[in-house]
């Protein structure tokens, strides 16, 4: 079986605390059940950034400084016939999330992706459609809820998933009062 590979560096929004632990446990449990690889729970804000790591980290630090925490609402389990979207939790594509994606894309000299599809993957790999459908019902209660992404994580996502590693994480620092002030300037 050929292992799917990603490229470059990615910017992730990750849950913290109990939500992180619950979703990480679910991902690990599913990986054990289906013989797939486990990975940290995350919502990819921007993927495939190809630039020197130091430049990406510096740009991500500046991006985090200019962003407010992003609410992330989980909206049910689904699956696709794509390795990295085999089984996932849909994430509501709110204005705040779309704006965060657009700001990240612009920071790295890219246009926002019209097909931006926020999700939190549960399984990487291939599962039969009937298995995905059964899991959607089975996991509904374990994947409900929301979290506020208070950190922007920078991950080297080059190569196989087992080789991915976090490069940095930055608190998103912009408060509502700062946001209003910047709009006035």
C-alpha positions as CSV (number, residue, x, y, z in Angstrom):
1,X,0.0,0.0,0.0
2,X,1.4,3.4,-1.0
3,X,1.5,6.0,1.7
4,X,0.0,9.4,0.8
5,X,2.3,12.3,1.2
6,X,1.7,16.0,1.8
7,X,4.1,18.8,1.0
8,X,5.4,22.0,2.5
9,X,4.3,23.6,5.7
10,X,0.7,24.0,7.0
11,X,-1.1,26.4,9.3
12,X,-3.4,24.7,11.7
13,X,-6.1,25.7,14.2
14,X,-6.2,23.1,17.0
15,X,-8.5,22.6,20.0
16,X,-7.1,22.7,23.5
17,X,-7.9,21.1,26.8
18,X,-10.7,18.6,27.1
19,X,-11.8,19.0,23.4
20,X,-8.2,18.3,22.2
21,X,-8.0,15.2,24.4
22,X,-11.4,13.9,23.4
23,X,-10.7,14.3,19.7
24,X,-7.1,13.0,19.9
25,X,-8.4,10.0,21.7
26,X,-11.0,9.4,19.0
27,X,-8.4,9.7,16.2
28,X,-6.1,7.3,18.0
29,X,-8.9,4.8,18.6
30,X,-10.0,4.9,14.9
31,X,-6.4,4.6,13.8
32,X,-6.0,1.4,15.9
33,X,-9.4,0.1,14.7
34,X,-8.6,0.6,10.9
35,X,-4.8,0.3,10.9
36,X,-4.3,3.9,9.9
37,X,-2.0,6.6,11.2
38,X,-2.9,8.8,14.1
39,X,-2.3,12.6,14.0
40,X,-3.2,15.6,16.1
41,X,-6.7,17.0,15.8
42,X,-6.6,20.1,13.7
43,X,-8.4,22.3,11.2
44,X,-6.1,23.3,8.3
45,X,-6.2,27.0,7.7
46,X,-3.6,26.9,4.9
47,X,-1.7,24.0,3.4
48,X,1.2,23.4,1.0
49,X,3.3,26.5,1.9
50,X,6.6,26.0,0.2
51,X,9.2,28.5,1.6
52,X,12.1,28.3,4.1
53,X,10.8,27.3,7.5
54,X,12.2,30.4,9.2
55,X,10.2,32.7,6.8
56,X,7.0,30.7,7.3
57,X,7.4,30.9,11.1
58,X,8.0,34.6,11.0
59,X,5.0,35.2,8.7
60,X,2.8,33.0,10.9
61,X,3.9,34.9,14.0
62,X,2.9,38.2,12.4
63,X,-0.4,36.6,11.2
64,X,-1.2,35.4,14.7
65,X,-0.5,38.8,16.1
66,X,-3.1,40.3,13.7
67,X,-5.9,37.8,14.3
68,X,-8.5,37.3,17.0
69,X,-9.3,33.8,18.3
70,X,-11.4,31.9,15.8
71,X,-14.5,30.1,16.9
72,X,-14.7,26.6,15.3
73,X,-18.1,24.9,15.3
74,X,-18.1,21.2,14.6
75,X,-21.0,20.1,12.4
76,X,-21.3,16.3,11.9
77,X,-19.2,13.5,10.5
78,X,-18.8,12.8,6.8
79,X,-16.3,11.3,4.4
80,X,-14.9,11.7,0.9
81,X,-12.9,9.5,-1.5
82,X,-9.7,11.5,-0.7
83,X,-6.9,10.2,1.5
84,X,-6.7,13.2,3.8
85,X,-10.5,13.6,3.9
86,X,-11.4,10.0,4.3
87,X,-13.5,10.6,7.4
88,X,-13.8,14.0,9.0
89,X,-15.9,16.3,11.1
90,X,-17.4,19.1,9.1
91,X,-16.6,22.6,10.4
92,X,-19.0,25.4,9.8
93,X,-17.4,27.8,7.3
94,X,-18.2,30.9,9.3
95,X,-17.1,34.4,8.2
96,X,-14.4,34.4,10.9
97,X,-12.9,31.2,9.6
98,X,-13.1,32.3,6.0
99,X,-11.5,35.6,6.9
100,X,-8.7,33.8,8.8
101,X,-8.1,31.6,5.8
102,X,-8.1,34.6,3.4
103,X,-5.6,36.5,5.7
104,X,-3.3,33.5,5.8
105,X,-3.4,33.0,2.0
106,X,-2.6,36.7,1.4
107,X,0.2,36.6,4.0
108,X,1.8,33.9,1.9
109,X,1.2,35.6,-1.5
110,X,-1.7,33.4,-2.5
111,X,-5.3,34.1,-3.3
112,X,-7.9,32.7,-0.9
113,X,-9.0,29.3,-2.1
114,X,-12.5,29.4,-3.4
115,X,-12.8,25.7,-2.5
116,X,-11.7,26.3,1.1
117,X,-13.3,23.4,3.0
118,X,-12.8,23.6,6.7
119,X,-12.9,20.2,8.4
120,X,-11.3,18.2,11.2
121,X,-10.0,14.9,9.9
122,X,-10.6,11.7,11.9
123,X,-9.1,9.1,9.6
124,X,-6.6,9.4,6.8
125,X,-6.7,6.6,4.3
126,X,-9.4,4.7,2.5
127,X,-12.6,3.3,4.0
128,X,-15.6,1.7,2.2
129,X,-18.6,4.1,1.7
130,X,-20.8,1.9,3.9
131,X,-18.1,2.0,6.7
132,X,-18.0,5.8,6.5
133,X,-21.8,6.0,6.6
134,X,-22.0,3.7,9.7
135,X,-19.2,5.7,11.4
136,X,-21.0,9.0,10.8
137,X,-23.9,7.7,12.9
138,X,-21.7,6.0,15.5
139,X,-19.5,9.0,16.1
140,X,-22.1,11.8,16.1
141,X,-22.2,12.2,19.9
142,X,-18.4,12.2,20.2
143,X,-17.9,14.9,17.6
144,X,-20.4,17.5,18.6
145,X,-19.5,20.9,20.0
146,X,-17.2,23.8,19.3
147,X,-13.9,25.3,20.4
148,X,-12.2,28.6,20.2
149,X,-8.8,28.4,18.3
150,X,-6.5,30.6,20.4
151,X,-3.3,29.5,18.8
152,X,-2.0,29.3,15.3
153,X,0.2,26.2,14.8
154,X,2.8,25.8,12.2
155,X,3.5,22.3,11.1
156,X,6.0,20.8,8.6
157,X,3.7,18.5,6.7
158,X,6.3,17.3,4.2
159,X,6.2,13.6,3.4
160,X,4.4,10.8,5.3
161,X,2.2,11.7,8.3
162,X,4.6,10.0,10.7
163,X,7.3,12.5,9.8
164,X,5.2,15.6,10.3
165,X,6.3,17.9,13.1
166,X,5.3,21.1,14.8
167,X,7.6,24.1,14.1
168,X,5.9,26.7,16.2
169,X,2.7,27.8,17.8
170,X,1.6,31.4,18.4
171,X,-1.2,32.8,20.5
172,X,-3.6,34.8,18.5
173,X,-3.4,38.1,20.2
174,X,-5.8,40.6,18.7
175,X,-8.6,41.5,21.1
176,X,-11.9,43.0,20.1
177,X,-10.9,46.4,21.2
178,X,-7.7,46.2,19.1
179,X,-9.8,45.2,16.1
180,X,-12.1,48.2,16.5
181,X,-9.0,50.5,16.8
182,X,-7.4,49.2,13.7
183,X,-10.6,49.7,11.7
184,X,-10.6,53.3,12.8
185,X,-7.0,53.9,11.7
